[in-house]
Amino acid sequence: QELRSGCFWRGLLAEALGTLIFVGVVLGASAAPEPLAPALAGGLVAGGLACALGGPQANPALTLALLCTRKLSALRGAGAVLAQCAGASLAAATARLVLPDGTGLVTRVSAAGTAGTALVWESFATFQLALTTFAMAERAAPQAGLALGSAVAAGALAAGPFSGGSMNPARSLGPAIVTGVWDHHWVS
């Protein structure tokens, strides 16, 4: 029944397109030498997408949180995760073609800490993003966009020095698939 619904397929298209745009913008900003650029770009694009596309998760971690709380069906959740990973992979493939030497594609555990430290910061940043997502689920688009964008930027700034501040498994998976670099991939 759900597979025959136009709403189901539009939702999957929104997930793929939202993730493609989000990951593309973040990867483009990651080519900048300063770490503020990807955090700011991620926050701005997340807020814009929440307003423009009606709030696709564009993030498998958020989709999983919605699945665990039964706010999403298993079929819709599985389809969304596949669409998100496809969108992220397409964005990463495009970025690899246009960025010099794949600059900034893969998130890495920094020299500032261990993989364990990076995991703690990444988990904390993702938790605050999920909390914001649930809090804004019933709010109007402008408020939700501002809150979600701020949560993405804050999480990226907090976790960035340790793990790259991805908070998004699709953002990390797409570049790993395209580049073949899987070092500490499990962290993000």
C-alpha positions in Angstrom: 0.0 0.0 0.0 2.7 2.5 1.1 4.8 1.7 -2.0 1.9 2.9 -4.3 1.6 6.2 -2.5 2.9 9.3 -4.3 3.7 10.8 -0.9 6.1 8.0 -0.1 8.1 8.5 -3.3 8.0 12.3 -3.0 9.4 11.9 0.5 12.2 9.6 -0.7 13.0 12.2 -3.5 13.1 14.9 -0.9 15.5 12.8 1.2 17.8 12.2 -1.7 17.7 15.7 -3.0 18.1 17.2 0.5 21.1 15.0 1.3 22.7 15.8 -2.1 22.4 19.5 -1.5 23.4 19.3 2.2 26.5 17.1 1.6 27.4 19.1 -1.6 27.4 22.4 0.2 29.3 21.0 3.2 32.0 19.4 1.0 32.4 22.5 -1.0 32.8 24.6 2.1 35.3 22.0 3.5 37.8 23.0 0.8 38.2 26.3 2.7 41.3 26.4 5.0 39.4 27.6 8.1 37.2 25.2 10.0 34.4 27.7 10.5 33.3 27.5 6.8 31.9 24.0 6.8 30.1 24.5 10.2 28.5 27.7 9.0 27.6 26.3 5.6 26.1 23.2 7.1 24.0 25.2 9.5 22.8 27.6 6.8 21.9 24.8 4.3 20.2 22.7 7.0 18.0 25.6 8.0 17.2 26.4 4.4 16.3 22.9 3.5 14.1 22.6 6.6 12.2 25.6 5.3 12.2 24.8 1.6 11.6 21.1 1.5 9.5 20.7 4.6 12.1 19.1 6.8 13.7 16.1 5.2 16.0 14.5 7.7 18.9 14.2 5.2 20.6 12.3 7.9 20.4 8.5 8.7 21.0 9.2 12.4 17.9 11.3 12.6 16.0 8.8 10.5 17.0 6.0 12.9 15.9 8.2 15.9 12.5 8.6 14.3 12.3 4.9 13.6 13.1 4.1 17.2 10.4 6.3 18.5 7.9 5.0 15.9 7.4 8.3 14.2 8.4 6.6 10.9 7.4 3.3 9.4 10.1 0.7 8.8 9.6 0.9 5.0 9.8 4.7 4.9 12.8 4.7 7.2 14.7 2.1 5.2 13.9 3.9 1.9 14.9 7.2 3.4 18.3 5.8 4.6 18.9 4.4 1.1 17.9 7.7 -0.6 20.2 9.7 1.8 23.2 7.4 1.2 22.6 7.7 -2.6 22.3 11.5 -2.4 25.5 11.7 -0.3 27.4 9.4 -2.7 26.4 11.5 -5.7 27.4 14.7 -3.9 30.8 13.2 -3.0 31.4 11.9 -6.5 30.6 15.4 -7.9 32.8 17.1 -5.3 35.7 14.7 -6.0 35.6 15.7 -9.7 35.7 19.4 -9.0 37.7 19.8 -5.8 41.5 19.6 -6.0 42.8 16.2 -4.8 39.5 15.5 -3.0 40.3 18.2 -0.5 38.1 18.0 2.6 36.0 15.1 1.5 36.6 12.6 4.3 36.0 13.5 7.9 39.0 12.4 10.0 39.8 11.9 13.7 42.1 14.8 14.4 45.4 14.8 16.2 43.6 16.7 19.0 42.4 13.4 20.5 41.8 9.7 20.1 39.1 7.8 18.2 37.3 7.4 21.5 37.4 11.1 22.2 36.1 11.8 18.7 33.3 9.3 19.2 32.2 11.0 22.4 32.1 14.4 20.8 30.4 13.1 17.7 27.7 11.3 19.8 27.1 14.4 21.9 26.8 16.6 18.8 24.4 14.1 17.1 22.3 13.8 20.3 21.8 17.6 20.5 20.8 17.7 16.8 18.3 14.8 17.4 16.9 16.6 20.4 16.5 19.8 18.5 14.8 17.9 15.6 12.3 16.3 17.9 11.6 19.6 19.7 11.0 21.4 16.4 8.9 18.6 14.7 5.6 20.5 15.3 6.9 24.0 14.8 6.5 26.3 11.8 9.2 26.2 9.1 11.0 29.4 9.9 11.4 28.6 13.6 12.4 25.0 12.8 14.8 26.1 10.1 16.6 28.5 12.5 16.7 25.9 15.3 18.0 23.1 13.1 20.5 25.2 11.3 21.8 26.5 14.7 22.0 22.9 16.0 24.0 21.7 13.0 26.4 24.6 13.2 26.9 24.3 16.9 27.5 20.6 16.7 29.9 21.0 13.9 31.8 23.6 15.8 31.9 21.6 19.0 32.8 18.2 17.5 34.8 19.5 14.5 38.2 19.7 16.2 38.0 16.1 17.3 36.0 14.2 14.6 35.2 16.6 11.8 31.8 17.2 13.3 29.8 15.3 10.7 26.8 14.2 12.9 25.6 12.6 9.7 26.5 9.0 8.7 25.6 9.7 5.0 27.9 12.7 4.9 30.7 10.4 6.0 29.7 7.4 4.0 29.4 9.1 0.6 33.0 10.4 0.6 34.3 7.1 2.0 32.6 5.2 -0.8 33.9 7.6 -3.5 37.5 7.9 -2.1 38.0 4.4 -0.6 39.3 6.0 2.6 37.7 4.3 5.6 40.1 5.4 8.4 38.0 5.7 11.7 34.9 5.8 9.6 32.9 4.2 12.4 33.3 7.3 14.5 31.1 9.5 12.3 
